[in-house]
Amino acid sequence: MSTPDYRHLLSSALAGLIPRGVEFSTGPIPESVDFDYEREADCLKTAGEYRKCEFIGGRECVRAALEALGFPRGPILPNADGVPVWPDGTIAAISHSRGYCAAIAAKSSDYSALGLDLEKTDRLSPAAIERTVHPGEQSFVQGEQKKASLIFCAKEAFYKAQFPLWQTHANFHDLELAVDIASGELTVRNMAERFPGELRALADQIRFRFSYVEDFVISVCWLKCRD
């Protein structure tokens, strides 16, 4: 039996998840360290080799997505919190998992928040499932690793999306999601008061889409700019 081409499968899935005006790119995590920009290398001097390879692969994906929007290539450096500083006029997100990376990007005039997460569906232990799944989500998950991985993935995408604007550090039980398997969408059912009131007021405008791809799950989260 031949090995599935995960990059092709992940690319096809992500193309079907992103909304209008969002570009994407996927790729393998490189096997060796070869930075395109010395300033990026300087940010990871103390990191291990695999972390450097993840960084390089993710940055290559996000540069390709930004280039598809019409923005020039260049170094993308992290701020003091380790969050990437996107080029002026853009918003983006990166994720890595088990040899693959992906990125999405859009114009910040179109989207105010953008999140992406890619996860394997066979990694959560029973203890991790308990930490991830809100009591209100248990009737959906029912202890199943694959469903719990979807919840984990979607919440990670949301936390990445909200952090640049609201800088909220939250636990998985601080967010309750409702899952519609048939449509491939999730909605926010409840947000803890840990989140700012401004963000909680936007809960019904936050959009999620997801797809299972072999033993991966991929989730996209976004919030459009208000007219």
N, C-alpha and C positions, 0 to 999 in steps of 0.2 A: 504494500500500500504506500503510495507516495505521500510525502509530507505536504500538508496544505500550505499554500502561499499566503501566509498570514498578512503580509503587507498589502497584497491585493484585496484580501477579504476585509481588512480593517479600513482600507481606503474606500471601498465600496460602501461599507456601513456608514462611515463618517460622512460621506457625500450625501447620504440620505437623511442624516440627522440635522445638519446645520441649516439655519434659516437663511433667507435671502440676504445677500450683502456680506456674508461670512465666507472667508476662504480657509482652506485647510491644506495640510501636508502630513504625510506619514513616512516613516522610514525605520530601518534597523538602527539599533545602537551600535556605533562603530566598535571594532575590536581593538583598536589602538588609539592612543592619544595624539591628536594632531589638530591643534587649535588654529582657526582661521585668523584670529585677532589676538595679539599679545596682551591687550588690556583685559580680555576675557581670561586668558591663562593666568594673569596676575591675581585674579579673584579666587582662584582655586589652587593656590600653591600648596596648601596643606591637605587637600582632598586626596582620597585614594584613587587609584587608576580607574576603577569602574565608575565612580562618581564623576570623574572627569569625562569619561566616555558618554555617560548619560547626558551631561551638560552639553557636550559637543553635538550629540544627535538631536537633542531638543532645540538647541539654538539653530541648527541647520533647518529643521522643520519649520520653526516659526519665521525664519528669514524667508523661506520659500513662500509661506502663506502671506507675509507682508508684501513680498515682491509681486504676488498675484494681485494685490490691491493697488499696485502702482508705486510702492514705496521702495527707496533704494536699500541695498544691503549695507549692513554696518554692524559694529559690535553692539550687543545688548547686555548691559551691565546690571547687576543687582543693586538695590538700595541697602540701607542699613539693616532692614528686616529680612534681607535675602530675596525680596520680591523683584522680579525683572522690571526695569524701567523701559517702557515701550517708546518707540519714536513718537514725537508730537503728532496728535491727530489720530492715533491708533489705540486699539485695545486688543489683547491677545491672551492666550492660555496655552500651557504646555503640560503634557503628561508622559510618563514612561512606565513600562511594565514588562519585565521578563524578556528583554532583548528588543523591544519595540518602543518607538516614541511617536508622538503625534502632537500637532499644534493647530490652533485655529486663530484667526485674526479678523478684525473688522475695523471700520472707521469709528472713532469715538463720537462722532456726530450722529451715528446710527444706533449704537449700543452703549449703555452706561456700565454694564457688567457682563462678563463673559467667563465661563468656566468649562473645563474639560477634565475628564478623568478616564483612565484606562486601567483595568484590573483583571487579574486572573480570577476565575470563579471557584478555585479549589484550594484556597489558602487560609480561609478564616476558620479558626478553631472554635469549639463551642463557647469558650470564654470570650473570644473576640466577637462572636455573634451576639452574645448577651450585651456586650458593651456598645455594639453598633445599633441594635434594633430597639426603637422606642416601643414602650408597651402597646401603643396604638397601632404599631406595625406588625405585631406578633401574629395576628390572625392571617396576615398575608404570608409571612415568612415561614411560620410553623417549623422553625428549626432547620430549614433547608439551606444548605451552604450557598447554592446558586442564587436563591432569592435574597439571602442576606448580603451577598456580594454586590447585587444590584443596589440595595439600599446604601451600602458603604460607598460605592462608586458615585452614586448620585449626590450624596451628601458631601463627598470630597469635591465634586465639581462645584457645588453651591458654595462651599467654604472658600474655594479659590476665587470664585466670582465676586463674592462680597468683600473680601479682605482689602483690596486696594482702596475701596471707598469707605468702609466702616471699621476696618481693623479689629474685627471681633474674633477673639479666640473662643471657640465653643466646643462642647462635647457632642457626641453623636446623639445623645438623648435630648439635646436642646432643640432638635428639629424633628418634626414628624411629617412624613411624606405619605401620600396616597398613590398607589401604583395602578395604572391601567395597562395590563399586559397586551390587550388587543390593539390599542392605539400606539403602544410604545412610548407612552408619556407618563410623567409624574406631576403631581401638584403638591403645593405646601398645604398641609392640614393644620399645622400649629408651629409657632415659633416661640421659644422661651423669652422671657423678659430680659435675658442677657443681651439679646439683640436690640439695637437702637430702635426707638419708636418709628423713625423714618423708614427703616428697612421693613419692620413688621407691617407698616401701612401699605407696603408694596407687594405683600406676599402673593396676592392674587394675580399680579402681573409677571411674576417670575415663571419662566418656562423651562421645562426639562424634556429631553428626549433620550431614549436609550436603545441599545441593540446588543443582543448576545451574538458573539462571533466565535464559533468553536468554543474553546474554554476561556474566552475573554468576555468581559462586558465593558461597554463604552458608554459614557454619559456626557451629554452637553447641557449646560445651563446658561440662560441668558436673560437679560433685562433690557428691553428696548428703551431708547431715550424717549421721554415724554414730549409731545408736540407743544 
